[in-house]
Amino acid sequence: MRVALAAWRLDDLADDGALIVSELVAIAVQHARGRSLRVTVTRSESARVRIGVVDKSKRFPQLRAPREEDENGHGLALVRTLAGDWGTDPLPWGKRVWAELHMKDSHGR
């Protein structure tokens, strides 16, 4: 992911992108319990980078308010905070959970 962002000259998104990948993969490993998953990173012409994690579970993740005493459950809340948008797409064999980072313009927005 960092290599793709560097190639696209979007290094300023690398830290948030790495954290989003980490959280989405952790969620897939913990809840999908499958033997494989796929991570995708794509860039659109509309100033967005989409990070996706595909697994074979049809069970969609649920955003819930994390409690301080919980060690787990902060993943989607963190993704929602970092990402410009996020969601889940059903697939014939499972699902894709994705998050979008918005490229910053020359004014830092």
All heavy atoms as an XYZ file, in Angstrom:
855
protein
N       0.820     -1.170      0.000
C       0.000      0.000      0.000
C       0.876      1.249      0.000
O       0.615      2.160     -0.763
C      -0.935     -0.074      1.206
C      -2.058      0.904      1.221
S      -1.731      2.522      1.940
C      -0.801      2.153      3.358
N       1.879      1.272      0.850
C       2.769      2.438      0.889
C       3.497      2.628     -0.439
O       3.714      3.750     -0.878
C       3.769      2.311      2.034
C       3.159      2.566      3.389
C       4.253      2.526      4.467
N       3.703      2.670      5.790
C       3.480      3.840      6.391
N       3.764      4.962      5.781
N       2.973      3.884      7.599
N       3.855      1.525     -1.083
C       4.554      1.607     -2.371
C       3.637      2.221     -3.427
O       4.052      3.088     -4.197
C       5.056      0.210     -2.807
C       5.612      0.239     -4.215
C       6.094     -0.313     -1.831
N       2.372      1.783     -3.451
C       1.420      2.343     -4.415
C       1.239      3.835     -4.170
O       1.267      4.634     -5.112
C       0.081      1.618     -4.314
N       1.070      4.225     -2.925
C       0.877      5.642     -2.624
C       2.115      6.468     -2.976
O       2.003      7.576     -3.487
C       0.496      5.829     -1.156
C      -0.885      5.290     -0.772
C      -1.103      5.411      0.730
C      -1.984      5.993     -1.535
N       3.291      5.904     -2.745
C       4.525      6.606     -3.113
C       4.622      6.754     -4.630
O       5.001      7.823     -5.136
C       5.733      5.874     -2.558
N       4.276      5.705     -5.369
C       4.312      5.767     -6.835
C       3.347      6.815     -7.365
O       3.607      7.449     -8.398
C       4.000      4.398     -7.423
N       2.232      7.000     -6.671
C       1.236      8.002     -7.073
C       1.539      9.381     -6.488
O       0.751     10.312     -6.624
C      -0.162      7.562     -6.637
C      -0.653      6.331     -7.322
C      -0.361      5.911     -8.583
C      -1.532      5.354     -6.772
N      -1.003      4.728     -8.851
C      -1.745      4.364     -7.757
C      -2.178      5.220     -5.541
C      -2.550      3.259     -7.553
C      -2.980      4.117     -5.329
C      -3.176      3.144     -6.334
N       2.663      9.497     -5.777
C       3.065     10.741     -5.107
C       2.024     11.195     -4.085
O       1.688     12.374     -3.977
C       3.361     11.832     -6.121
C       4.564     11.504     -6.969
C       4.966     12.669     -7.829
N       6.202     12.340     -8.503
C       6.321     12.321     -9.826
N       5.299     12.624    -10.584
N       7.472     12.025    -10.367
N       1.523     10.226     -3.337
C       0.530     10.498     -2.299
C       1.043     10.042     -0.932
O       0.314      9.482     -0.121
C      -0.787      9.785     -2.637
C      -1.454     10.227     -3.924
C      -2.622      9.314     -4.271
C      -1.911     11.673     -3.807
N       2.311     10.286     -0.690
C       2.939      9.857      0.565
C       2.235     10.407      1.798
O       2.277      9.791      2.858
C       4.412     10.281      0.600
C       5.230      9.621     -0.485
O       5.248      8.387     -0.539
O       5.838     10.357     -1.291
N       1.568     11.552      1.674
C       0.886     12.154      2.826
C      -0.296     11.306      3.300
O      -0.779     11.479      4.410
C       0.436     13.580      2.518
C      -0.482     13.674      1.318
O      -0.258     12.959      0.327
O      -1.418     14.489      1.371
N      -0.749     10.348      2.484
C      -1.847      9.457      2.879
C      -1.355      8.130      3.451
O      -2.151      7.313      3.903
C      -2.751      9.164      1.668
C      -3.416     10.358      0.999
C      -4.242      9.897     -0.196
C      -4.281     11.111      1.989
N      -0.035      7.914      3.434
C       0.513      6.604      3.777
C       0.235      6.179      5.222
O      -0.113      5.025      5.465
C       2.013      6.569      3.494
N       0.378      7.067      6.175
C       0.167      6.673      7.577
C      -1.284      6.278      7.836
O      -1.552      5.230      8.425
C       0.597      7.790      8.534
C       2.104      7.970      8.590
O       2.842      7.032      8.211
O       2.548      9.053      9.008
N      -2.220      7.114      7.383
C      -3.636      6.777      7.563
C      -3.986      5.521      6.778
O      -4.721      4.659      7.268
C      -4.537      7.931      7.114
C      -4.513      9.109      8.070
O      -3.950      8.974      9.179
O      -5.056     10.169      7.706
N      -3.452      5.401      5.570
C      -3.716      4.216      4.754
C      -3.206      2.939      5.404
O      -3.900      1.922      5.420
N      -2.010      2.984      5.967
C      -1.450      1.799      6.633
C      -2.294      1.405      7.844
O      -2.532      0.214      8.080
C      -0.003      2.071      7.052
N      -2.757      2.377      8.582
C      -3.595      2.087      9.745
C      -4.940      1.495      9.315
O      -5.434      0.538      9.927
C      -3.793      3.351     10.577
C      -4.391      3.185     11.961
C      -3.684      2.107     12.767
C      -4.329      4.509     12.707
N      -5.511      2.027      8.253
C      -6.776      1.483      7.748
C      -6.593      0.049      7.275
O      -7.405     -0.829      7.601
C      -7.334      2.387      6.628
C      -7.883      3.684      7.238
C      -8.419      1.661      5.826
C      -8.253      4.744      6.223
N      -5.535     -0.225      6.510
C      -5.269     -1.609      6.074
C      -5.144     -2.522      7.281
O      -5.740     -3.597      7.332
C      -3.999     -1.690      5.199
C      -3.559     -3.130      5.005
C      -4.232     -1.025      3.854
N      -4.378     -2.092      8.258
C      -4.172     -2.903      9.460
C      -5.494     -3.223     10.159
O      -5.751     -4.374     10.545
C      -3.228     -2.163     10.411
O      -3.101     -2.851     11.629
N      -6.340     -2.232     10.327
C      -7.616     -2.437     11.014
C      -8.559     -3.321     10.197
O      -9.199     -4.224     10.745
C      -8.283     -1.098     11.336
C      -7.539     -0.280     12.363
C      -7.382     -0.987     13.704
O      -8.302     -1.716     14.128
O      -6.323     -0.809     14.324
N      -8.661     -3.078      8.884
C      -9.564     -3.890      8.060
C      -9.101     -5.341      7.977
O      -9.920     -6.260      8.006
C      -9.703     -3.283      6.662
C     -10.423     -1.938      6.575
C     -10.498     -1.472      5.123
C     -11.807     -1.991      7.201
N      -7.799     -5.555      7.885
C      -7.279     -6.930      7.866
C      -7.523     -7.600      9.213
O      -7.946     -8.761      9.268
C      -5.777     -6.950      7.484
C      -5.155     -8.310      7.770
C      -5.603     -6.582      6.015
N      -7.301     -6.889     10.305
C      -7.541     -7.463     11.638
C      -9.005     -7.871     11.800
O      -9.304     -8.943     12.343
C      -7.134     -6.474     12.728
N      -9.914     -7.040     11.316
C     -11.342     -7.357     11.394
C     -11.642     -8.608     10.583
O     -12.348     -9.509     11.038
C     -12.183     -6.159     10.904
C     -12.080     -4.995     11.892
C     -13.645     -6.564     10.688
C     -12.565     -3.670     11.337
N     -11.092     -8.689      9.372
C     -11.328     -9.863      8.519
C     -10.764    -11.132      9.148
O     -11.416    -12.175      9.150
C     -10.713     -9.643      7.134
N      -9.573    -11.052      9.695
C      -8.960    -12.226     10.319
C      -9.764    -12.679     11.529
O     -10.029    -13.863     11.715
C      -7.492    -11.928     10.712
C      -6.930    -12.999     11.624
C      -6.633    -11.775      9.467
N     -10.190    -11.741     12.343
C     -10.906    -12.081     13.571
C     -12.311    -12.603     13.298
O     -12.750    -13.565     13.915
C     -10.985    -10.866     14.488
C     -11.681    -11.171     15.796
C     -11.711     -9.973     16.714
O     -11.434     -8.840     16.315
N     -12.052    -10.207     17.966
N     -13.032    -11.984     12.370
C     -14.443    -12.307     12.202
C     -14.737    -13.243     11.040
O     -15.652    -14.048     11.128
C     -15.268    -11.029     12.075
C     -15.214    -10.190     13.308
N     -15.879    -10.531     14.468
C     -14.552     -9.047     13.573
C     -15.632     -9.630     15.392
N     -14.825     -8.712     14.880
N     -14.003    -13.124      9.947
C     -14.289    -13.975      8.788
C     -13.741    -15.375      8.992
O     -14.297    -16.341      8.483
C     -13.718    -13.353      7.523
N     -12.653    -15.480      9.703
C     -12.029    -16.760     10.028
C     -11.777    -17.633      8.799
O     -11.817    -18.842      8.871
C     -12.851    -17.509     11.056
C     -13.054    -16.722     12.336
C     -13.560    -17.578     13.457
N     -13.970    -16.770     14.575
C     -13.164    -16.310     15.518
N     -11.894    -16.559     15.446
N     -13.630    -15.593     16.508
N     -11.544    -16.996      7.678
C     -11.235    -17.730      6.461
C      -9.744    -17.977      6.345
O      -8.941    -17.501      7.141
N      -9.393    -18.706      5.330
C      -7.985    -19.029      5.117
C      -7.302    -18.029      4.198
O      -6.088    -18.074      4.042
C      -7.879    -20.424      4.539
C      -8.488    -21.447      5.511
C      -8.075    -22.779      5.136
N      -6.673    -22.859      5.565
C      -5.960    -23.942      5.565
N      -6.454    -25.046      5.134
N      -4.720    -23.934      5.955
N      -8.086    -17.160      3.583
C      -7.473    -16.183      2.687
C      -8.272    -14.887      2.696
O      -9.448    -14.870      3.037
C      -7.400    -16.738      1.264
O      -8.697    -16.913      0.746
N      -7.590    -13.824      2.313
C      -8.219    -12.530      2.106
C      -7.382    -11.797      1.069
O      -6.266    -12.185      0.763
C      -8.362    -11.733      3.399
C      -7.119    -11.426      4.225
C      -6.434    -10.168      3.750
C      -7.525    -11.266      5.671
N      -7.952    -10.742      0.530
C      -7.252     -9.968     -0.497
C      -7.340     -8.496     -0.132
O      -8.395     -8.003      0.263
C      -7.892    -10.206     -1.851
C      -7.229     -9.476     -2.979
C      -7.755     -9.907     -4.334
N      -9.154    -10.285     -4.298
C     -10.082     -9.780     -5.101
N      -9.764     -8.874     -5.996
N     -11.327    -10.172     -5.025
N      -6.225     -7.792     -0.278
C      -6.174     -6.357     -0.038
C      -6.000     -5.675     -1.392
O      -5.150     -6.076     -2.188
C      -5.005     -5.973      0.897
C      -4.890     -4.463      1.047
C      -5.169     -6.640      2.256
N      -6.825     -4.664     -1.649
C      -6.712     -3.902     -2.888
C      -6.531     -2.426     -2.567
O      -7.057     -1.932     -1.565
C      -7.959     -4.073     -3.779
O      -9.109     -3.611     -3.073
C      -8.163     -5.529     -4.167
N      -5.787     -1.751     -3.420
C      -5.599     -0.304     -3.304
C      -5.767      0.258     -4.709
O      -5.032     -0.113     -5.621
C      -4.205      0.056     -2.751
C      -4.043      1.566     -2.631
C      -3.955     -0.612     -1.413
N      -6.758      1.127     -4.873
C      -7.016      1.721     -6.183
C      -7.136      3.235     -6.049
O      -7.520      3.746     -4.996
C      -8.306      1.165     -6.815
O      -9.395      1.360     -5.918
C      -8.180     -0.323     -7.115
N      -6.815      3.901     -7.125
C      -6.917      5.356     -7.157
C      -7.915      5.733     -8.239
O      -7.896      5.181     -9.333
C      -5.558      5.961     -7.478
C      -5.552      7.469     -7.505
C      -4.198      7.998     -7.843
N      -3.897      7.697     -9.244
C      -2.905      8.243     -9.916
N      -2.095      9.080     -9.327
N      -2.692      7.925    -11.164
N      -8.775      6.679     -7.936
C      -9.756      7.116     -8.918
C      -9.388      8.503     -9.429
O      -8.584      9.213     -8.821
C     -11.155      7.154     -8.300
O     -11.255      8.238     -7.408
N     -10.004      8.863    -10.518
C      -9.797     10.201    -11.074
C     -10.455     11.273    -10.209
O     -10.157     12.446    -10.353
C     -10.353     10.262    -12.498
C      -9.625      9.359    -13.465
C      -8.149      9.701    -13.593
O      -7.803     10.893    -13.613
O      -7.343      8.762    -13.648
N     -11.358     10.865     -9.321
C     -12.081     11.837     -8.488
C     -11.375     12.107     -7.158
O     -12.013     12.378     -6.157
C     -13.507     11.345     -8.242
O     -13.472     10.110     -7.557
N     -10.053     12.025     -7.165
C      -9.239     12.391     -5.994
C      -9.482     11.502     -4.784
O      -9.538     11.963     -3.658
C      -9.437     13.866     -5.636
N      -9.629     10.197     -5.035
C      -9.825      9.252     -3.929
C      -8.926      8.045     -4.091
O      -8.671      7.585     -5.194
C     -11.271      8.786     -3.894
C     -12.231      9.854     -3.491
C     -13.620      9.292     -3.281
N     -14.441     10.293     -2.665
C     -15.360     10.993     -3.313
N     -15.594     10.778     -4.571
N     -16.064     11.904     -2.672
N      -8.476      7.519     -2.952
C      -7.770      6.240     -2.911
C      -8.663      5.301     -2.125
O      -9.064      5.611     -1.001
C      -6.386      6.372     -2.230
C      -5.758      5.011     -2.023
C      -5.477      7.278     -3.057
N      -8.998      4.169     -2.727
C      -9.868      3.197     -2.060
C      -9.043      1.986     -1.646
O      -8.359      1.379     -2.452
C     -11.011      2.752     -2.954
C     -11.935      1.756     -2.236
C     -13.118      1.390     -3.056
N     -14.134      2.422     -2.908
C     -15.422      2.223     -3.131
N     -15.849      1.052     -3.544
N     -16.288      3.196     -2.954
N      -9.147      1.667     -0.365
C      -8.506      0.489      0.208
C      -9.609     -0.513      0.480
O     -10.608     -0.176      1.118
C      -7.778      0.850      1.520
C      -6.692      1.896      1.248
C      -7.216     -0.394      2.194
C      -6.197      2.597      2.475
N      -9.452     -1.724     -0.009
C     -10.462     -2.750      0.194
C      -9.867     -4.029      0.744
O      -8.725     -4.368      0.430
N     -10.629     -4.714      1.564
C     -10.245     -6.040      2.051
C     -11.397     -6.978      1.726
O     -12.534     -6.747      2.147
C      -9.930     -6.035      3.566
C      -9.672     -7.447      4.067
C      -8.728     -5.146      3.851
N     -11.083     -8.006      0.947
C     -12.072     -8.980      0.496
C     -11.857    -10.275      1.266
O     -10.726    -10.748      1.387
C     -11.931     -9.238     -1.024
C     -12.903    -10.301     -1.488
C     -12.116     -7.944     -1.800
N     -12.945    -10.837      1.797
C     -12.881    -12.146      2.443
C     -14.094    -12.968      2.023
O     -14.984    -12.470      1.343
C     -12.758    -12.027      3.970
C     -13.960    -11.384      4.615
O     -15.099    -11.858      4.388
O     -13.780    -10.423      5.379
N     -14.136    -14.213      2.426
C     -15.184    -15.127      1.976
C     -16.392    -15.192      2.904
O     -17.314    -15.951      2.651
C     -14.602    -16.520      1.763
C     -13.638    -16.537      0.599
C     -13.138    -17.928      0.310
C     -12.212    -17.883     -0.889
N     -11.742    -19.200     -1.255
N     -16.403    -14.402      3.952
C     -17.552    -14.375      4.851
C     -18.617    -13.443      4.289
O     -18.312    -12.358      3.795
C     -17.133    -13.884      6.238
O     -18.264    -13.648      7.042
N     -19.869    -13.841      4.402
C     -20.970    -12.979      3.962
C     -21.488    -12.105      5.108
O     -22.387    -11.302      4.924
C     -22.099    -13.827      3.375
C     -21.677    -14.465      2.062
C     -22.856    -15.037      1.346
C     -22.443    -15.593      0.029
N     -22.742    -14.719     -1.078
N     -20.915    -12.266      6.283
C     -21.338    -11.488      7.446
C     -20.688    -10.108      7.415
O     -19.468     -9.982      7.410
C     -20.931    -12.231      8.712
C     -21.670    -11.757      9.927
C     -21.415    -12.664     11.090
N     -20.806    -11.829     12.112
C     -19.981    -12.245     13.017
N     -19.625    -13.493     13.071
N     -19.495    -11.423     13.900
N     -21.512     -9.067      7.372
C     -21.007     -7.699      7.314
C     -20.559     -7.244      8.698
O     -21.200     -7.572      9.698
C     -22.092     -6.751      6.814
C     -22.328     -6.812      5.331
C     -21.983     -7.913      4.571
C     -22.913     -5.757      4.694
C     -22.212     -7.957      3.212
C     -23.149     -5.776      3.329
C     -22.792     -6.877      2.590
N     -19.494     -6.451      8.757
C     -19.065     -5.914     10.053
C     -20.063     -4.874     10.543
O     -20.710     -4.199      9.747
C     -17.708     -5.276      9.742
C     -17.775     -4.941      8.296
C     -18.644     -5.995      7.665
N     -20.170     -4.755     11.837
C     -21.092     -3.802     12.448
C     -20.298     -2.734     13.182
O     -19.460     -3.046     14.018
C     -22.015     -4.512     13.443
C     -22.873     -5.592     12.827
C     -23.862     -5.026     11.828
O     -24.542     -4.050     12.116
N     -23.930     -5.632     10.662
N     -20.577     -1.489     12.855
C     -19.959     -0.377     13.567
C     -20.630     -0.269     14.924
O     -21.852     -0.216     15.013
C     -20.135      0.921     12.781
C     -19.563      2.175     13.414
C     -18.051      2.075     13.539
C     -19.934      3.390     12.587
N     -19.844     -0.289     15.963
C     -20.401     -0.134     17.301
C     -19.532      0.831     18.079
O     -18.363      1.016     17.767
C     -20.509     -1.475     18.025
C     -19.203     -2.193     18.237
C     -19.439     -3.558     18.881
N     -18.210     -4.308     18.967
C     -17.483     -4.424     20.056
N     -17.872     -3.851     21.170
N     -16.370     -5.116     20.051
N     -20.130      1.437     19.055
C     -19.379      2.368     19.892
C     -18.432      1.579     20.787
O     -18.875      0.737     21.565
C     -20.341      3.198     20.740
N     -17.130      1.799     20.656
C     -16.186      1.062     21.499
C     -16.246      1.529     22.945
O     -16.504      2.705     23.218
C     -14.827      1.374     20.875
C     -15.023      2.636     20.123
C     -16.463      2.702     19.728
N     -16.061      0.594     23.832
C     -15.978      0.929     25.257
C     -14.513      0.892     25.650
O     -13.746      0.073     25.142
C     -16.774     -0.074     26.073
C     -18.261     -0.043     25.741
C     -19.021     -1.024     26.584
N     -18.364     -2.323     26.552
C     -18.980     -3.491     26.603
N     -20.279     -3.529     26.703
N     -18.315     -4.611     26.568
N     -14.125      1.781     26.526
C     -12.714      1.881     26.923
C     -12.171      0.580     27.463
O     -11.013      0.256     27.252
C     -12.536      2.994     27.946
C     -12.590      4.365     27.323
C     -12.221      5.442     28.313
O     -11.349      5.210     29.165
O     -12.815      6.521     28.216
N     -12.993     -0.195     28.152
C     -12.495     -1.436     28.753
C     -12.326     -2.567     27.739
O     -11.708     -3.572     28.029
C     -13.404     -1.889     29.910
C     -14.818     -2.243     29.499
C     -15.778     -1.066     29.505
O     -15.361      0.092     29.609
O     -16.979     -1.326     29.396
N     -12.856     -2.385     26.530
C     -12.716     -3.401     25.482
C     -11.353     -3.283     24.818
O     -10.930     -2.194     24.439
C     -13.779     -3.230     24.390
C     -15.157     -3.647     24.840
O     -15.258     -4.306     25.892
O     -16.122     -3.321     24.137
N     -10.681     -4.425     24.661
C      -9.438     -4.431     23.898
C      -9.744     -4.413     22.409
O      -8.964     -3.923     21.611
C      -8.612     -5.671     24.237
C      -7.977     -5.608     25.595
C      -7.075     -6.795     25.848
O      -6.560     -7.374     24.883
O      -6.899     -7.135     27.025
N     -10.881     -4.982     22.013
C     -11.269     -5.050     20.607
C     -12.463     -4.138     20.362
O     -13.041     -3.593     21.279
C     -11.651     -6.493     20.246
C     -10.496     -7.440     20.416
O      -9.375     -7.124     20.051
N     -10.761     -8.592     20.994
N     -12.830     -4.012     19.096
C     -14.031     -3.262     18.769
C     -13.796     -1.828     18.354
O     -14.727     -1.089     18.083
N     -12.546     -1.417     18.293
C     -12.247     -0.043     17.914
C     -11.967      0.102     16.423
O     -11.882      1.211     15.916
C     -11.029      0.477     18.695
C     -11.245      0.480     20.165
N     -11.773      1.553     20.836
C     -11.014     -0.469     21.097
C     -11.852      1.271     22.123
N     -11.402      0.055     22.306
N     -11.826     -1.003     15.703
C     -11.389     -0.997     14.310
C     -12.222     -0.166     13.376
O     -11.716      0.742     12.719
N     -13.514     -0.454     13.271
C     -14.355      0.303     12.345
C     -14.539      1.750     12.778
O     -14.638      2.640     11.941
C     -15.712     -0.365     12.171
C     -15.740     -1.559     11.237
C     -17.154     -2.129     11.149
C     -15.228     -1.211      9.860
N     -14.565      1.992     14.071
C     -14.666      3.378     14.550
C     -13.425      4.163     14.133
O     -13.528      5.319     13.706
C     -14.845      3.405     16.064
N     -12.269      3.534     14.215
C     -11.032      4.177     13.790
C     -11.026      4.395     12.279
O     -10.669      5.468     11.796
C      -9.831      3.340     14.221
C      -8.463      3.911     13.946
C      -8.292      5.274     14.587
C      -7.396      2.953     14.450
N     -11.455      3.386     11.527
C     -11.542      3.510     10.071
C     -12.473      4.665      9.709
O     -12.153      5.488      8.850
C     -12.001      2.191      9.427
C     -12.369      2.377      7.965
C     -10.921      1.115      9.573
N     -13.613      4.744     10.355
C     -14.577      5.816     10.081
C     -13.977      7.188     10.358
O     -14.229      8.152      9.641
C     -15.844      5.623     10.901
C     -16.906      6.663     10.562
C     -18.151      6.460     11.335
N     -17.907      6.815     12.737
C     -18.838      6.857     13.654
N     -20.081      6.538     13.362
N     -18.549      7.201     14.885
N     -13.163      7.286     11.396
C     -12.526      8.550     11.743
C     -11.485      8.961     10.698
O     -11.406     10.128     10.322
C     -11.851      8.451     13.126
O     -12.858      8.172     14.100
C     -11.123      9.726     13.498
N     -10.713      8.006     10.213
C      -9.627      8.309      9.282
C     -10.086      8.476      7.841
O      -9.502      9.242      7.081
C      -8.568      7.201      9.332
C      -7.815      7.033     10.644
C      -6.937      5.798     10.586
C      -6.992      8.272     10.950
N     -11.113      7.739      7.463
C     -11.521      7.683      6.062
C     -12.527      8.779      5.727
O     -13.306      9.208      6.570
C     -12.139      6.320      5.765
N     -12.514      9.196      4.465
C     -13.532     10.119      3.987
C     -14.871      9.427      3.849
O     -15.921     10.033      3.993
N     -14.832      8.118      3.578
C     -16.037      7.301      3.437
C     -15.625      5.848      3.623
O     -14.454      5.503      3.455
C     -16.655      7.515      2.054
C     -18.094      7.049      1.962
O     -18.701      6.732      3.001
O     -18.621      7.003      0.835
N     -16.570      5.000      3.975
C     -16.296      3.572      4.094
C     -17.592      2.814      3.878
O     -18.677      3.384      3.938
C     -15.667      3.215      5.449
C     -16.642      3.212      6.587
C     -17.073      4.291      7.294
C     -17.336      2.081      7.113
N     -17.987      3.903      8.236
C     -18.168      2.541      8.148
C     -17.322      0.724      6.814
C     -18.983      1.686      8.878
C     -18.128     -0.130      7.546
C     -18.951      0.359      8.571
N     -17.489      1.532      3.622
C     -18.681      0.733      3.421
C     -18.352     -0.727      3.176
O     -17.196     -1.144      3.264
N     -19.384     -1.478      2.863
C     -19.246     -2.910      2.600
C     -20.031     -3.258      1.349
O     -21.171     -2.823      1.195
C     -19.787     -3.727      3.790
O     -19.142     -3.278      4.981
C     -19.504     -5.207      3.625
N     -19.411     -4.018      0.455
C     -20.064     -4.473     -0.763
C     -20.244     -5.981     -0.707
O     -19.271     -6.698     -0.453
C     -19.219     -4.146     -2.003
C     -18.990     -2.661     -2.187
O     -19.900     -1.879     -1.839
O     -17.914     -2.291     -2.691
N     -21.446     -6.482     -0.958
C     -21.622     -7.930     -1.031
C     -20.999     -8.449     -2.330
O     -21.037     -7.782     -3.359
C     -23.140     -8.101     -1.044
C     -23.668     -6.826     -1.602
C     -22.695     -5.755     -1.181
N     -20.407     -9.620     -2.256
C     -19.847    -10.301     -3.417
C     -20.452    -11.697     -3.482
O     -20.905    -12.214     -2.451
C     -18.322    -10.385     -3.298
C     -17.576     -9.048     -3.190
C     -16.111     -9.288     -2.863
C     -17.729     -8.251     -4.462
N     -20.456    -12.341     -4.628
C     -21.045    -13.688     -4.720
C     -20.403    -14.690     -3.750
O     -21.054    -15.609     -3.287
C     -20.789    -14.094     -6.173
C     -20.602    -12.814     -6.915
C     -20.009    -11.845     -5.933
N     -19.149    -14.495     -3.440
C     -18.417    -15.438     -2.581
C     -18.086    -14.867     -1.209
O     -17.394    -15.493     -0.431
C     -17.120    -15.840     -3.277
C     -16.268    -14.654     -3.563
C     -15.371    -14.055     -2.709
C     -16.256    -13.867     -4.738
N     -14.811    -12.944     -3.290
C     -15.335    -12.812     -4.551
C     -16.942    -13.935     -5.948
C     -15.084    -11.852     -5.524
C     -16.674    -12.979     -6.903
C     -15.756    -11.962     -6.689
N     -18.539    -13.663     -0.872
C     -18.205    -13.055      0.423
C     -18.537    -11.583      0.431
O     -19.635    -11.179      0.079
N     -17.553    -10.765      0.803
C     -17.779     -9.319      0.876
C     -16.463     -8.573      0.709
O     -15.384     -9.139      0.840
C     -18.394     -8.942      2.214
C     -17.445     -9.130      3.384
C     -18.048     -8.680      4.680
C     -17.198     -9.009      5.867
N     -16.806    -10.394      6.005
N     -16.596     -7.276      0.436
C     -15.471     -6.348      0.415
C     -15.795     -5.235      1.398
O     -16.839     -4.595      1.304
C     -15.275     -5.741     -0.967
C     -14.193     -4.669     -1.011
C     -14.098     -3.962     -2.368
N     -13.883     -4.904     -3.438
C     -14.798     -5.210     -4.382
N     -15.983     -4.640     -4.366
N     -14.524     -6.074     -5.326
N     -14.908     -5.007      2.338
C     -15.017     -3.858      3.237
C     -13.984     -2.855      2.737
O     -12.827     -3.208      2.515
C     -14.750     -4.244      4.709
C     -14.897     -3.038      5.622
C     -15.689     -5.360      5.150
N     -14.411     -1.629      2.525
C     -13.530     -0.639      1.921
C     -13.584      0.690      2.680
O     -14.524      0.960      3.413
C     -13.902     -0.405      0.455
C     -15.339     -0.034      0.242
C     -16.374     -0.884     -0.018
C     -15.912      1.277      0.315
N     -17.551     -0.178     -0.122
C     -17.296      1.153      0.064
C     -15.393      2.549      0.548
C     -18.153      2.247      0.060
C     -16.254      3.641      0.539
C     -17.609      3.480      0.290
N     -12.541      1.451      2.471
C     -12.458      2.805      3.027
C     -11.777      3.678      1.986
O     -10.877      3.226      1.278
C     -11.669      2.807      4.330
N     -12.214      4.912      1.896
C     -11.630      5.849      0.944
C     -10.903      6.972      1.662
O     -11.416      7.547      2.616
C     -12.714      6.465      0.053
C     -13.269      5.509     -0.953
C     -14.299      6.140     -1.862
O     -14.792      7.249     -1.549
O     -14.625      5.517     -2.881
N      -9.717      7.249      1.163
C      -8.955      8.406      1.601
C      -9.067      9.453      0.510
O      -8.953      9.133     -0.674
C      -7.486      8.036      1.815
C      -7.209      7.115      2.986
C      -5.764      6.630      2.941
C      -7.490      7.817      4.290
N      -9.281     10.671      0.892
C      -9.397     11.755     -0.076
C      -8.050     12.444     -0.201
O      -7.452     12.803      0.808
C     -10.471     12.738      0.355
C     -11.825     12.115      0.411
N     -12.914     12.659     -0.203
C     -12.271     10.967      0.980
C     -13.970     11.879     -0.007
N     -13.599     10.858      0.709
N      -7.604     12.597     -1.430
C      -6.334     13.258     -1.670
C      -6.438     14.718     -1.240
O      -7.458     15.365     -1.487
C      -5.972     13.163     -3.148
C      -5.703     11.744     -3.573
S      -5.276     11.713     -5.319
C      -6.450     10.472     -5.891
N      -5.393     15.205     -0.623
C      -5.387     16.587     -0.152
C      -5.013     17.505     -1.302
O      -4.151     17.190     -2.103
C      -4.408     16.742      1.002
C      -4.833     15.910      2.197
C      -3.827     15.989      3.290
C      -4.318     15.121      4.430
N      -3.313     14.744      5.348
N      -5.663     18.653     -1.355
C      -5.306     19.615     -2.392
C      -4.109     20.457     -1.926
O      -3.550     20.247     -0.859
C      -6.502     20.496     -2.770
C      -6.991     21.385     -1.629
O      -6.235     21.593     -0.667
O      -8.131     21.861     -1.708
N      -3.724     21.385     -2.710
C      -2.545     22.202     -2.390
C      -2.755     23.055     -1.150
O      -1.801     23.604     -0.625
C      -2.180     23.068     -3.583
O      -3.269     23.941     -3.890
N      -3.980     23.168     -0.669
C      -4.249     23.948      0.540
C      -4.318     23.074      1.789
O      -4.700     23.530      2.848
C      -5.594     24.697      0.394
C      -5.567     25.654     -0.749
N      -5.980     25.294     -2.007
C      -5.153     26.932     -0.824
C      -5.832     26.335     -2.806
N      -5.330     27.343     -2.120
N      -3.981     21.746      1.649
C      -3.961     20.852      2.811
C      -5.310     20.302      3.180
O      -5.481     19.763      4.260
N      -6.317     20.429      2.298
C      -7.648     19.925      2.604
C      -7.879     18.588      1.953
O      -7.345     18.225      0.970
C      -8.709     20.896      2.105
C      -8.711     22.164      2.898
C      -9.732     23.126      2.393
N      -9.080     23.805      1.277
C      -9.713     24.546      0.376
N     -11.001     24.673      0.429
N      -9.085     25.158     -0.565
